[in-house]
Amino acid sequence: MTGAGGFVGARLVERLLTIGARPVLVVRPGSDRWRLSGLTDDAEVIEVEMRDPEAVTHAVKRARADWIFHLAAHGAYSWQDDARIIIDTNLMGMLNLLEASAGRGFEAFVHAGSSSEYGFKDHAPSEEEAAAPNSYYAVGKAAATMLGQHVAQQGGLQVTTLRLSSVYGPWEEPRRLVPRLIAHGVAGTLPPLVAPDTARDFVFVDDVCEAFVAVATARGEHSPIFNVGSGIQTTVREIVEVARAELGIDVVPRWGDYEARAWDARVWVSDPSRIARELDWCAAHDLTGGFSATVRWLHDRPDLWERYGVADARAADW
């Protein structure tokens, strides 16, 4: 698994261990492995620069994996804005891994794509719609998806792309919206917020992990694309109200204190009907349940409170 030290990667590692898998975890050289603490006794960890084809080939030979989960990426966060690193990591990293893996063979190759590949839409796009990426990150992801389809069709290989919506939950990057809502909410405040009608399709990370496992164990066409989301659009106003109810926050939101990102939109929702129909997958958690589960997870991890900006004295009471 590449990107194992990331948010979704770390949670997927935990899920794979519960089904008896023996994952080999690929992380970026010199990266902070804080999410993998406690997991390395049950899984091998190796450092690989995904932009280095020789290093990737060596890692593939060493891992000898039947299932390949490719989650390594760059550019999903607003502070990751170097276009060359974004394209090199997302596209050339995909090429390096596909070429190395195709030479050895595998049962399933599952690539973490993004709903950003569709660009701005006024509806929930299906997988058959053409990509219209609106950022370097989306361009890199869309190109990687097309590359996976090409390699799969040329070689008769099982390469699947999951176009993930806005994933949240345990291990999420602390600077993202949901962790910030929790950390501030424990203290009875709210973080700086974008415009209230900014929309997302929030999907709980455990549900996303189930989609990865479902794809790895399924057999169908060689290069499918599946949307992975809740199928429900949520505005920032609505998720703030979920946080206020869950954490008892009395303060009134101040909208627009946080600058909007170039890709923010008023319509952003997934159409997960294909994966529901073909793999019987759907998001099991609604936003209230997933948010509550994330609060409980962080409450039970005082070793992470400092990293997430939770004040110890107040955290004892939540």
PAZAPA-4460 file (N, C-alpha, C; in steps of 0.05 Angstrom, whole numbers, plus 32768, in hexadecimal, padded with zeros to 4 digits):
% residues 318
    n_x    n_y    n_z   ca_x   ca_y   ca_z    c_x    c_y    c_z   seq   type   mol
   8011   7FE8   8000   8000   8000   8000   8012   8019   8000     1      M     A
   800D   802A   7FEC   801B   8044   7FED   800A   8058   7FFC     2      T     A
   8017   806E   8005   8008   8082   8015   7FFE   8077   802F     3      G     A
   800B   8063   803A   8002   8056   8052   8003   8068   806B     4      A     A
   8014   807C   806A   8016   808E   8081   8002   80A5   8080     5      G     A
   7FF2   80A6   806B   7FDE   80BA   8069   7FC4   80B4   8078     6      G     A
   7FB1   80C5   8076   7F98   80C3   8085   7F88   80AA   807D     7      F     A
   7F80   80A7   8064   7F71   8090   805C   7F82   8077   805D     8      V     A
   7F9C   807A   8055   7FAE   8063   8055   7FB0   8056   8071     9      G     A
   7FB4   8066   8085   7FB7   805B   80A0   7F9E   804D   80A9    10      A     A
   7F87   8058   80A3   7F6E   804A   80AB   7F6A   8030   809B    11      R     A
   7F72   8031   8082   7F70   8018   8072   7F83   8003   807C    12      L     A
   7F9B   800B   8086   7FAD   7FF7   8092   7F9F   7FE9   80A9    13      V     A
   7F93   7FF9   80BB   7F85   7FED   80D2   7F6F   7FDA   80C8    14      E     A
   7F61   7FE1   80B3   7F4C   7FCF   80A9   7F57   7FB6   809D    15      R     A
   7F6D   7FB8   808F   7F79   7FA0   8082   7F83   7F8D   8098    16      L     A
   7F8E   7F98   80AD   7F98   7F86   80C2   7F81   7F76   80CF    17      L     A
   7F69   7F81   80D0   7F53   7F73   80DC   7F4A   7F5B   80CB    18      T     A
   7F51   7F5A   80B2   7F49   7F44   80A1   7F61   7F31   809C    19      I     A
   7F76   7F35   80AB   7F8D   7F22   80AA   7FA0   7F28   8094    20      G     A
   7F9E   7F3F   8087   7FB2   7F46   8072   7FCD   7F4D   807F    21      A     A
   7FE2   7F4B   8070   7FFD   7F52   8079   8007   7F68   8066    22      R     A
   7FFE   7F80   806B   8005   7F96   8058   8022   7F9F   805A    23      P     A
   802D   7FA6   8043   8047   7FB4   8042   8041   7FD1   803D    24      V     A
   804A   7FE2   804F   8042   7FFE   804F   8058   800F   8043    25      L     A
   8052   801D   802E   8064   802F   8020   805F   804B   8029    26      V     A
   8074   8059   8033   8072   8074   803C   8087   8085   802E    27      V     A
   8083   809F   802D   8096   80B1   8021   80AF   80B3   8032    28      R     A
   80C7   80B4   8027   80DF   80B6   8037   80DF   80CF   8049    29      P     A
   80E5   80CA   8062   80E6   80E0   8075   80CC   80E9   807F    30      G     A
   80B6   80DC   8078   809B   80E5   8080   8096   80DE   809D    31      S     A
   8084   80ED   80A9   807B   80E9   80C5   8068   80D1   80C5    32      D     A
   806F   80BD   80D4   805F   80A4   80D5   804C   80A4   80ED    33      R     A
   8043   80BA   80F7   8034   80BB   8110   801A   80AB   810E    34      W     A
   800E   80A9   80F7   7FF5   8099   80F5   7FFB   807B   80F7    35      R     A
   8013   8073   80F1   8019   8056   80F1   8024   804C   810B    36      L     A
   8025   805D   811F   802F   8055   813A   801D   803E   8144    37      S     A
   8029   8028   814C   801A   8012   8156   8012   7FFE   8141    38      G     A
   8017   8004   8128   800F   7FF2   8112   8027   7FE4   8106    39      L     A
   803F   7FEF   810B   8056   7FE4   80FD   805F   7FC9   8107    40      T     A
   8055   7FC0   811E   805C   7FA5   8127   804E   7F90   8116    41      D     A
   8039   7F97   8108   802A   7F85   80F8   802C   7F89   80DA    42      D     A
   803C   7F9D   80D3   803F   7FA4   80B6   805B   7FAE   80B1    43      A     A
   8066   7FA7   809A   8080   7FB1   8092   807D   7FCD   8086    44      E     A
   808F   7FDF   808D   808F   7FFA   8082   80A9   7FFF   8072    45      V     A
   80A6   8009   805A   80BD   8010   804A   80B9   802C   803E    46      I     A
   80CF   803A   803C   80CF   8055   8031   80D5   8054   8013    47      E     A
   80C4   8061   8004   80C7   8061   7FE7   80BF   807D   7FDC    48      V     A
   80D0   8087   7FCA   80C9   809F   7FBB   80BA   8096   7FA2    49      E     A
   80A0   809C   7FA1   8090   8092   7F8B   8098   809D   7F70    50      M     A
   80A6   80B3   7F70   80AF   80BF   7F56   80C8   80B2   7F4C    51      R     A
   80D3   809F   7F5A   80EC   8091   7F53   80E4   8075   7F49    52      D     A
   80E5   8070   7F2E   80DC   8056   7F24   80EC   803E   7F2F    53      P     A
   8106   8041   7F32   8116   802B   7F3C   810E   8024   7F59    54      E     A
   810A   8039   7F6A   8102   8034   7F85   80E7   8027   7F87    55      A     A
   80D4   802F   7F75   80BA   8022   7F75   80BB   8005   7F6D    56      V     A
   80CB   8000   7F58   80CE   7FE4   7F4F   80DA   7FD2   7F65    57      T     A
   80EE   7FDD   7F73   80FA   7FCD   7F89   80E5   7FC8   7F9E    58      H     A
   80D4   7FDC   7FA5   80C0   7FD8   7FBA   80AB   7FC4   7FB2    59      A     A
   80A3   7FC4   7F98   808F   7FB1   7F8F   809A   7F94   7F90    60      V     A
   80B3   7F91   7F89   80BF   7F76   7F8A   80C1   7F6D   7FA7    61      K     A
   80C7   7F7F   7FB9   80CA   7F79   7FD6   80AF   7F72   7FE2    62      R     A
   809A   7F81   7FDA   8080   7F7D   7FE7   8072   7F63   7FDD    63      A     A
   8075   7F5D   7FC4   8067   7F46   7FB8   804A   7F45   7FBF    64      R     A
   803D   7F5B   7FBB   8021   7F5F   7FC3   800D   7F54   7FAE    65      A     A
   7FF8   7F48   7FB8   7FE2   7F40   7FA6   7FCE   7F57   7FA2    66      D     A
   7FC9   7F66   7FB7   7FB9   7F7E   7FB6   7FCB   7F96   7FB8    67      W     A
   7FC7   7FA9   7FA6   7FD6   7FC2   7FA7   7FC3   7FD9   7FAA    68      I     A
   7FC6   7FE7   7FC0   7FB6   7FFF   7FC6   7FC8   8017   7FC2    69      F     A
   7FC2   8028   7FAF   7FD2   803F   7FA9   7FC5   8059   7FB3    70      H     A
   7FCE   8062   7FCA   7FC2   807A   7FD7   7FD6   8091   7FD8    71      L     A
   7FEF   808D   7FD0   8002   80A3   7FD1   7FF9   80B9   7FBE    72      A     A
   7FFA   80D2   7FC8   7FF0   80E8   7FB9   7FFC   8102   7FC3    73      A     A
   7FFA   8117   7FB4   8003   8132   7FBC   7FF1   8146   7FAF    74      H     A
   7FE9   815B   7FBE   7FD9   8170   7FB3   7FBD   8172   7FBD    75      G     A
   7FB5   815F   7FCE   7F99   815F   7FD8   7F94   8176   7FEC    76      A     A
   7FA9   8180   7FF8   7FA6   8195   800C   7FAF   81B0   8000    77      Y     A
   7FA3   81C5   8008   7FA7   81E0   7FFC   7FC5   81E8   7FFE    78      S     A
   7FD3   81DE   8013   7FEF   81E6   8016   8002   81D6   8005    79      W     A
   7FF8   81C2   7FF7   8008   81B2   7FE4   8002   81BD   7FC8    80      Q     A
   8012   81D1   7FBF   800B   81DF   7FA7   8021   81E0   7F92    81      D     A
   8035   81D0   7F95   804A   81CF   7F80   8041   81BD   7F69    82      D     A
   803B   81C8   7F52   802F   81BA   7F3C   8040   81A2   7F33    83      A     A
   805B   81A6   7F32   806C   8190   7F28   806C   8178   7F3B    84      R     A
   806D   817E   7F55   806C   8168   7F69   8051   815A   7F67    85      I     A
   803C   8169   7F64   8021   815D   7F63   801F   814B   7F4B    86      I     A
   8027   8154   7F33   8025   8143   7F1B   8038   812B   7F1C    87      I     A
   8050   8131   7F25   8064   811B   7F27   805B   8105   7F3A    88      D     A
   8051   810D   7F51   8048   80F9   7F65   8030   80EA   7F5C    89      T     A
   801C   80F8   7F53   8002   80EC   7F4D   8002   80DC   7F33    90      N     A
   8010   80E7   7F1F   8010   80D9   7F05   8028   80C7   7F01    91      L     A
   8040   80D2   7F05   8058   80C1   7F01   805A   80AB   7F17    92      M     A
   8051   80B2   7F2F   8051   809D   7F44   803E   8086   7F3C    93      G     A
   8027   808D   7F30   8015   8078   7F27   8021   8068   7F11    94      M     A
   802F   8075   7EFE   803C   8067   7EE8   8051   8054   7EF2    95      L     A
   8062   805E   7F04   8077   804E   7F0F   806C   8035   7F1D    96      N     A
   8057   8038   7F2D   804C   8022   7F3B   803E   800E   7F29    97      L     A
   802F   8018   7F15   8022   8007   7F02   8036   7FF6   7EF2    98      L     A
   804B   8003   7EE8   805E   7FF4   7ED8   806C   7FDF   7EE9    99      E     A
   8074   7FE6   7F01   8082   7FD2   7F12   806F   7FBC   7F1A   100      A     A
   8056   7FC2   7F1F   8043   7FAE   7F28   803A   7F9C   7F11   101      S     A
   8036   7FA7   7EF9   802D   7F98   7EE3   8041   7F82   7EDB   102      A     A
   805B   7F88   7EDF   806F   7F75   7ED9   806E   7F5D   7EEB   103      G     A
   8065   7F60   7F03   8063   7F4A   7F16   8048   7F3D   7F16   104      R     A
   8033   7F4D   7F12   8018   7F43   7F13   800B   7F48   7F2F   105      G     A
   7FF1   7F49   7F2F   7FE2   7F4E   7F48   7FC5   7F46   7F45   106      F     A
   7FB7   7F43   7F5B   7F9B   7F3D   7F5A   7F8A   7F56   7F56   107      E     A
   7F92   7F6C   7F64   7F83   7F85   7F63   7F96   7F9C   7F68   108      A     A
   7F91   7FB1   7F58   7FA0   7FCA   7F5C   7F8A   7FDF   7F60   109      F     A
   7F89   7FEC   7F77   7F74   7FFF   7F7E   7F80   801A   7F82   110      V     A
   7F79   802D   7F71   7F84   8048   7F71   7F70   805B   7F7E   111      H     A
   7F7B   806C   7F91   7F6A   8080   7F9E   7F69   8099   7F8C   112      A     A
   7F53   809B   7F7E   7F4E   80B3   7F6E   7F3F   80C8   7F7E   113      G     A
   7F33   80DB   7F70   7F26   80F1   7F7E   7F0E   80FB   7F6F   114      S     A
   7EF9   8103   7F7E   7EE2   810F   7F71   7EE9   8129   7F64   115      S     A
   7F01   8135   7F6B   7F0A   814D   7F5E   7F0F   814A   7F41   116      S     A
   7F13   8131   7F38   7F17   812C   7F1C   7F01   8136   7F0A   117      E     A
   7EE8   8137   7F15   7ED1   8140   7F05   7ED1   815F   7F02   118      Y     A
   7EDF   816D   7F13   7EDE   818A   7F12   7EC3   8195   7F1C   119      G     A
   7EBD   81AE   7F14   7EA4   81BB   7F1D   7E8C   81AE   7F0F   120      F     A
   7E78   81A6   7F1E   7E60   819A   7F13   7E48   81A6   7F21   121      K     A
   7E31   81A5   7F14   7E18   81AE   7F20   7E06   8197   7F27   122      D     A
   7E13   817F   7F28   7E04   8166   7F2E   7E18   8151   7F38   123      H     A
   7E0D   813A   7F3F   7E1E   8124   7F47   7E28   8115   7F2F   124      A     A
   7E41   8116   7F27   7E4A   810A   7F0E   7E4D   80EC   7F11   125      P     A
   7E47   80DE   7EFB   7E4B   80C1   7EFA   7E67   80BB   7EEF   126      S     A
   7E70   80A3   7EF2   7E8A   809B   7EE9   7E8E   809D   7ECB   127      E     A
   7E78   809E   7EBC   7E7A   809F   7E9F   7E80   80BC   7E95   128      E     A
   7E7C   80D0   7EA7   7E81   80EB   7E9E   7E9F   80F1   7E9B   129      E     A
   7EA5   8102   7E88   7EC1   8109   7E83   7ECC   811A   7E9A   130      A     A
   7EE5   8115   7EA0   7EF3   8124   7EB5   7EF6   8141   7EAB   131      A     A
   7EF5   8154   7EBE   7EF9   8170   7EB7   7F08   817D   7ECF   132      A     A
   7F20   8174   7ED5   7F2E   817C   7EED   7F33   819A   7EEE   133      P     A
   7F31   81A5   7F07   7F34   81C2   7F0A   7F4B   81CA   7F1D   134      N     A
   7F5F   81B8   7F20   7F76   81BF   7F30   7F8C   81AC   7F27   135      S     A
   7FA5   81B2   7F2E   7FBB   81A1   7F27   7FB7   8185   7F34   136      Y     A
   7FAE   8185   7F4C   7FA9   816C   7F5A   7F94   815B   7F4A   137      Y     A
   7F7E   8168   7F42   7F6A   8159   7F33   7F74   8150   7F18   138      A     A
   7F85   8160   7F0B   7F91   8158   7EF2   7FA2   813F   7EF6   139      V     A
   7FB3   8140   7F0A   7FC4   8128   7F10   7FB4   810F   7F15   140      G     A
   7F9F   8112   7F25   7F8E   80FB   7F2C   7F7F   80F1   7F13   141      K     A
   7F74   8103   7F04   7F65   80FA   7EEC   7F78   80EC   7ED8   142      A     A
   7F90   80F7   7ED5   7FA3   80EA   7EC3   7FAB   80CF   7ECD   143      A     A
   7FAF   80CC   7EE7   7FB6   80B2   7EF3   7F9F   809E   7EEF   144      A     A
   7F87   80A7   7EF1   7F70   8095   7EEC   7F70   808B   7ED0   145      T     A
   7F74   809D   7EBD   7F75   8095   7EA0   7F8D   8082   7E9B   146      M     A
   7FA3   8088   7EA8   7FBA   8076   7EA5   7FB4   805A   7EAF   147      L     A
   7FA7   8058   7EC6   7FA0   803E   7ED1   7F8D   802F   7EBE   148      G     A
   7F7A   803D   7EB2   7F68   8030   7E9F   7F77   8026   7E87   149      Q     A
   7F8A   8036   7E7D   7F99   802E   7E65   7FAA   8015   7E6B   150      H     A
   7FB8   8015   7E81   7FCA   7FFF   7E88   7FB9   7FE5   7E8D   151      V     A
   7FA2   7FE9   7E9A   7F91   7FD1   7E9F   7F87   7FC5   7E85   152      A     A
   7F7E   7FD6   7E73   7F73   7FCB   7E5A   7F88   7FBF   7E48   153      Q     A
   7FA0   7FCB   7E48   7FB5   7FC0   7E38   7FBF   7FA5   7E42   154      Q     A
   7FC0   7FA2   7E5D   7FCC   7F8A   7E69   7FB8   7F77   7E74   155      G     A
   7F9E   7F7D   7E72   7F8A   7F6B   7E7E   7F8C   7F6A   7E9C   156      G     A
   7F92   7F81   7EA9   7F96   7F82   7EC6   7F7F   7F8E   7ED4   157      L     A
   7F7D   7F88   7EEE   7F67   7F93   7EFF   7F70   7FAD   7F0C   158      Q     A
   7F6A   7FC3   7F01   7F72   7FDD   7F0C   7F58   7FEE   7F10   159      V     A
   7F53   7FF5   7F28   7F3A   8004   7F2F   7F41   801E   7F3C   160      T     A
   7F32   8033   7F34   7F35   804D   7F41   7F1C   8053   7F51   161      T     A
   7F20   805B   7F6A   7F0A   8064   7F7B   7F0C   8082   7F7D   162      L     A
   7EF8   808F   7F72   7EF7   80AD   7F73   7EEA   80B5   7F8E   163      R     A
   7EFC   80BB   7FA1   7EF3   80C1   7FBC   7EE8   80DD   7FBF   164      L     A
   7ED2   80DF   7FCE   7EC8   80F9   7FD5   7ED7   8104   7FEE   165      S     A
   7ECC   8116   7FFD   7EDA   8123   8013   7EDA   8110   802B   166      S     A
   7EF1   8101   802E   7EF3   80ED   8043   7EFA   80FB   805E   167      V     A
   7EED   80F2   8074   7EF3   80FD   808E   7EF3   80E6   80A2   168      Y     A
   7EFD   80EA   80BA   7EFD   80D6   80CF   7F17   80D3   80DD   169      G     A
   7F1B   80BE   80EC   7F34   80B9   80FB   7F4D   80BB   80E9   170      P     A
   7F61   80C8   80F3   7F7C   80CC   80E7   7F7C   80E2   80D2   171      W     A
   7F66   80F1   80CF   7F65   8106   80BB   7F7A   811B   80C2   172      E     A
   7F84   8128   80AD   7F98   813E   80B0   7F8C   8153   80C4   173      E     A
   7F9B   815A   80D9   7F90   816C   80EE   7F88   8187   80E4   174      P     A
   7F92   8190   80CE   7F8B   81AB   80C4   7F71   81AB   80B3   175      R     A
   7F65   8194   80AF   7F4D   8193   809F   7F34   819B   80B0   176      R     A
   7F1E   819E   80A2   7F06   81A9   80AF   7EFC   8199   80C7   177      L     A
   7EF7   817F   80C3   7EEB   816F   80D9   7EFD   816E   80F2   178      V     A
   7F17   8169   80EF   7F27   816A   8107   7F28   8185   8115   179      P     A
   7F27   819A   8105   7F27   81B5   8110   7F0D   81BB   811E   180      R     A
   7EF7   81B2   8113   7EDD   81B5   8120   7EDD   81A7   813B   181      L     A
   7EE9   8190   813D   7EEA   8181   8156   7EFC   818E   816A   182      I     A
   7F14   8195   8162   7F28   81A1   8174   7F1E   81BC   817F   183      A     A
   7F12   81CC   816E   7F07   81E6   8177   7EED   81E1   8188   184      H     A
   7EDD   81CD   817F   7EC4   81C9   818C   7EC7   81BF   81A9   185      G     A
   7EDC   81B0   81AE   7EE2   81A7   81CA   7EE6   81BF   81DC   186      V     A
   7EF1   81D4   81D0   7EF6   81ED   81E0   7EDE   8200   81DE   187      A     A
   7EC9   81F8   81D1   7EB1   8209   81CF   7EB2   821E   81BA   188      G     A
   7EC4   821B   81A7   7EC7   822F   8192   7EC4   8222   8176   189      T     A
   7EC6   8233   8162   7EC6   8229   8146   7EDE   8234   8138   190      L     A
   7EE9   8225   8125   7F00   822F   8116   7EF7   8243   8101   191      P     A
   7F0A   8251   80F4   7F03   8262   80DD   7EF6   8251   80C7   192      P     A
   7EE1   825C   80BB   7ED1   824C   80A8   7ECF   825A   808D   193      L     A
   7ECC   824A   8078   7EC7   8254   805D   7EA9   825C   805B   194      V     A
   7EA1   8264   8043   7E85   826B   803F   7E73   8254   8046   195      A     A
   7E5C   8258   8052   7E4B   8243   805D   7E3F   8231   8048   196      P     A
   7E3C   823A   802F   7E30   822A   801A   7E44   8219   800A   197      D     A
   7E5D   821A   8013   7E72   8208   8007   7E6A   81EB   800B   198      T     A
   7E6A   81DB   7FF6   7E5F   81C0   7FF8   7E74   81AB   7FF5   199      A     A
   7E6E   8194   8001   7E7F   817C   7FFF   7E6D   8163   8001   200      R     A
   7E77   814C   7FF9   7E6B   8133   7FFF   7E7E   8125   8012   201      D     A
   7E77   8126   802C   7E88   811B   8041   7E82   80FD   8043   202      F     A
   7E98   80ED   8044   7E95   80D0   8046   7EA9   80C6   805B   203      V     A
   7E9F   80B6   806E   7EAF   80AD   8085   7EC5   8099   807C   204      F     A
   7EDC   809C   8088   7EF3   808D   807F   7EF0   806F   8081   205      V     A
   7EE2   8065   8096   7EDE   8049   8098   7ECD   803E   8081   206      D     A
   7EBA   804D   8077   7EAB   8045   8060   7EBC   8044   8047   207      D     A
   7ECE   8057   8045   7EE1   8058   802E   7EF3   803F   802F   208      V     A
   7EFC   8038   8046   7F0D   8020   8049   7EFE   8007   8040   209      C     A
   7EE4   8005   8046   7ED4   7FEE   803D   7ED2   7FEE   801F   210      E     A
   7ED2   8005   8012   7ED1   8006   7FF5   7EEB   7FFB   7FE9   211      A     A
   7F02   8002   7FF5   7F1B   7FF7   7FEC   7F1C   7FD9   7FEE   212      F     A
   7F13   7FCE   8004   7F13   7FB1   8008   7F00   7FA4   7FF5   213      V     A
   7EE8   7FB0   7FF1   7ED4   7FA4   7FDF   7EDF   7FA3   7FC2   214      A     A
   7EED   7FB7   7FBA   7EF9   7FB7   7F9F   7F0F   7FA2   7F9C   215      V     A
   7F20   7FA0   7FB0   7F36   7F8D   7FAF   7F2D   7F70   7FAD   216      A     A
   7F15   7F6B   7FB8   7F0B   7F4F   7FB9   7EF8   7F49   7FA2   217      T     A
   7EF1   7F5E   7F92   7EDE   7F5A   7F7D   7EED   7F55   7F62   218      A     A
   7EDF   7F4A   7F50   7EE9   7F45   7F35   7ED4   7F4E   7F21   219      R     A
   7EDC   7F60   7F0F   7EC9   7F69   7EFB   7ED9   7F73   7EE3   220      G     A
   7ED1   7F89   7ED8   7EE0   7F94   7EC1   7EFC   7F9C   7ECA   221      E     A
   7F0E   7F9F   7EB7   7F2A   7FA3   7EBE   7F30   7FBF   7EC9   222      H     A
   7F21   7FD3   7EC2   7F29   7FEE   7ECA   7F11   8000   7ED2   223      S     A
   7F02   7FF7   7EE5   7EEB   8007   7EEE   7EF2   801F   7EFE   224      P     A
   7EE0   8033   7EFD   7EE2   804A   7F0F   7EC9   804A   7F20   225      I     A
   7ECC   804E   7F3A   7EB5   8050   7F4C   7EB6   8069   7F5C   226      F     A
   7EA0   8078   7F5D   7E9D   808E   7F6F   7E99   8084   7F8B   227      N     A
   7EA7   808F   7F9E   7EA4   8087   7FBA   7E9D   809F   7FCB   228      V     A
   7E84   80A2   7FD1   7E7A   80B8   7FE1   7E5F   80B0   7FEE   229      G     A
   7E55   80C3   7FFE   7E3C   80BE   800B   7E24   80C1   7FF9   230      S     A
   7E28   80D1   7FE3   7E12   80D8   7FD2   7E00   80EE   7FDD   231      G     A
   7E0A   80FA   7FF3   7DFB   8110   8000   7E0D   8129   8001   232      I     A
   7E03   813F   7FF6   7E12   8158   7FF8   7E0E   8165   8013   233      Q     A
   7E24   816F   801F   7E23   817C   8039   7E31   8197   8036   234      T     A
   7E25   81AC   803F   7E32   81C6   803F   7E42   81C9   8059   235      T     A
   7E54   81DC   8059   7E64   81E2   8071   7E51   81EB   8087   236      V     A
   7E3C   81F9   8081   7E29   8201   8095   7E1D   81E9   80A3   237      R     A
   7E17   81D4   8094   7E0A   81BC   809F   7E1E   81AC   80B0   238      E     A
   7E37   81AA   80A8   7E49   819A   80B8   7E51   81AA   80D1   239      I     A
   7E51   81C4   80D0   7E56   81D4   80E8   7E3F   81CF   80FC   240      V     A
   7E27   81CD   80F3   7E10   81C8   8105   7E12   81AC   8111   241      E     A
   7E1C   8199   8102   7E21   817E   810D   7E35   8180   8124   242      V     A
   7E4B   818F   811F   7E60   8192   8134   7E55   81A1   814D   243      A     A
   7E45   81B5   8148   7E3A   81C4   815F   7E28   81B2   8170   244      R     A
   7E18   81A2   8163   7E06   8190   8172   7E16   817A   8181   245      A     A
   7E2A   816F   8174   7E39   8159   8180   7E4A   8162   8197   246      E     A
   7E55   817A   8195   7E68   8184   81A9   7E5D   819A   81BB   247      L     A
   7E44   81A1   81B7   7E37   81B5   81C8   7E43   81D1   81C5   248      G     A
   7E49   81D9   81AC   7E56   81F3   81A7   7E40   8208   81A5   249      I     A
   7E43   821D   81B5   7E2F   8232   81B6   7E35   824A   81A5   250      D     A
   7E4F   824D   819D   7E56   8265   818E   7E4A   8265   8172   251      V     A
   7E45   827D   8167   7E39   8280   814D   7E50   827F   8138   252      V     A
   7E4D   8270   8122   7E62   826F   810E   7E67   828B   8101   253      P     A
   7E80   8290   80FB   7E88   82A8   80EC   7E91   829E   80D0   254      R     A
   7E80   82A4   80BD   7E85   8299   80A2   7E99   82AA   8092   255      W     A
   7EA9   829D   8082   7EBB   82AB   8070   7ED5   82B4   807C   256      G     A
   7EDB   82AC   8095   7EF5   82B3   80A1   7F0C   82A2   8095   257      D     A
   7F05   828C   8088   7F19   827B   807B   7F16   827E   805D   258      Y     A
   7F2D   8283   8050   7F2C   8289   8033   7F24   8270   8023   259      E     A
   7F12   8274   8010   7F09   825E   8000   7F20   8253   7FEE   260      A     A
   7F20   8239   7FE9   7F33   822D   7FD6   7F28   822F   7FBA   261      R     A
   7F3A   822E   7FA6   7F33   8232   7F8A   7F1E   821D   7F81   262      A     A
   7F1F   8205   7F8E   7F0D   81F0   7F85   7EF3   81EE   7F96   263      W     A
   7EEF   8200   7FA9   7ED6   8200   7FB8   7EBE   8205   7FA6   264      D     A
   7EA8   81F8   7FAC   7E90   81FA   7F9B   7E77   81F8   7FAC   265      A     A
   7E61   8200   7FA1   7E47   81FE   7FAE   7E39   81E4   7FA8   266      R     A
   7E43   81D6   7F94   7E38   81BB   7F8D   7E4F   81A8   7F8D   267      V     A
   7E4E   8194   7F9E   7E63   817F   7F9E   7E57   8166   7FAB   268      W     A
   7E4F   8153   7F9B   7E42   813B   7FA5   7E49   8124   7F93   269      V     A
   7E4B   810D   7F9F   7E53   80F5   7F90   7E3A   80E5   7F88   270      S     A
   7E3E   80D5   7F73   7E2A   80C2   7F6A   7E36   80A6   7F6E   271      D     A
   7E31   8099   7F85   7E3D   807F   7F8A   7E2C   8067   7F81   272      P     A
   7E1A   806C   7F6F   7E07   8057   7F67   7E14   803F   7F5A   273      S     A
   7E2A   8044   7F4C   7E37   802D   7F3E   7E43   801A   7F52   274      R     A
   7E52   8024   7F66   7E5F   8012   7F79   7E4A   8005   7F8B   275      I     A
   7E34   8012   7F8F   7E1E   8005   7F9E   7E12   7FEE   7F8E   276      A     A
   7E0F   7FF2   7F74   7E02   7FDE   7F63   7E15   7FC6   7F5E   277      R     A
   7E2E   7FCC   7F59   7E41   7FB6   7F51   7E50   7FA9   7F68   278      E     A
   7E54   7FB8   7F7E   7E63   7FAD   7F95   7E54   7FAD   7FAF   279      L     A
   7E3B   7FB6   7FAE   7E2A   7FB7   7FC6   7E36   7FC8   7FDC   280      D     A
   7E44   7FDE   7FD4   7E50   7FF0   7FE7   7E3F   8009   7FE9   281      W     A
   7E3C   8013   8002   7E31   802E   8006   7E3C   8038   8020   282      C     A
   7E3C   8052   8024   7E46   805D   803D   7E34   8056   8054   283      A     A
   7E3F   8049   8068   7E2F   803F   807F   7E2B   8055   8094   284      A     A
   7E3B   806A   8093   7E3A   807F   80A7   7E2E   8098   809B   285      H     A
   7E1A   80A3   80A8   7E12   80BE   80A0   7E25   80D2   80AD   286      D     A
   7E22   80EC   80A7   7E35   80FF   80B0   7E35   8102   80CF   287      L     A
   7E1D   8101   80DB   7E1B   8103   80F8   7E29   80EB   8105   288      T     A
   7E24   80D3   80FB   7E31   80BB   8107   7E4F   80BB   8103   289      G     A
   7E58   80C2   80EB   7E74   80C3   80E6   7E83   80D8   80F6   290      G     A
   7E77   80EF   80F8   7E83   8105   8108   7E85   80FC   8125   291      F     A
   7E6F   80F0   8130   7E6F   80E7   814C   7E85   80D2   8150   292      S     A
   7E88   80BF   813D   7E9C   80AB   813F   7EB8   80B6   813F   293      A     A
   7EBC   80CC   8130   7ED6   80D9   812F   7EDC   80E7   8149   294      T     A
   7EC8   80F3   8155   7ECB   8100   816F   7ED3   80EB   8184   295      V     A
   7EC5   80D4   8184   7ECB   80BF   8197   7EE8   80B4   8194   296      R     A
   7EF0   80B1   817A   7F0B   80A7   8175   7F20   80BA   8180   297      W     A
   7F1D   80D4   817B   7F30   80E7   8185   7F2F   80E9   81A4   298      L     A
   7F17   80E8   81AF   7F14   80E8   81CC   7F24   80D1   81D9   299      H     A
   7F25   80BB   81CC   7F32   80A3   81D7   7F50   80A2   81D0   300      D     A
   7F5A   80B6   81C3   7F76   80B7   81BC   7F84   80D0   81C7   301      R     A
   7F87   80D2   81E2   7F93   80EA   81ED   7FB0   80EE   81E4   302      P     A
   7FBD   80D9   81DA   7FD8   80DB   81CF   7FD8   80ED   81B6   303      D     A
   7FC1   80F1   81AA   7FBF   8101   8192   7FB4   811D   8196   304      L     A
   7FAC   8123   81AF   7F9E   813D   81B4   7FB0   8155   81AC   305      W     A
   7FC9   8153   81B3   7FDB   816A   81AD   7FDE   816D   818F   306      E     A
   7FE0   8158   8181   7FE3   8159   8163   7FCA   8165   8157   307      R     A
   7FB3   815F   8162   7F9A   8169   8157   7F91   8184   8163   308      Y     A
   7FA1   818F   8175   7F9B   81A9   8181   7F86   81A8   8196   309      G     A
   7F82   8191   81A3   7F6E   818F   81B8   7F7B   8195   81D3   310      V     A
   7F6E   81A7   81E2   7F79   81AF   81FD   7F72   8199   8211   311      A     A
   7F86   818E   821F   7F82   8178   8231   7F6D   817E   8246   312      D     A
   7F6E   8195   8252   7F5C   819C   8269   7F3F   819B   8261   313      A     A
   7F39   81A5   8249   7F1E   81A5   8240   7F15   818B   8234   314      R     A
   7F29   817C   8229   7F22   8163   821C   7F17   814E   8230   315      A     A
   7F1F   8151   8249   7F16   813D   825D   7EF8   813D   8260   316      A     A
   7EEB   8153   8258   7ECE   8156   825D   7EBD   814F   8245   317      D     A
   7EC8   814A   822E   7EB7   8146   8216   7EAD   812A   8213   318      W     A
***
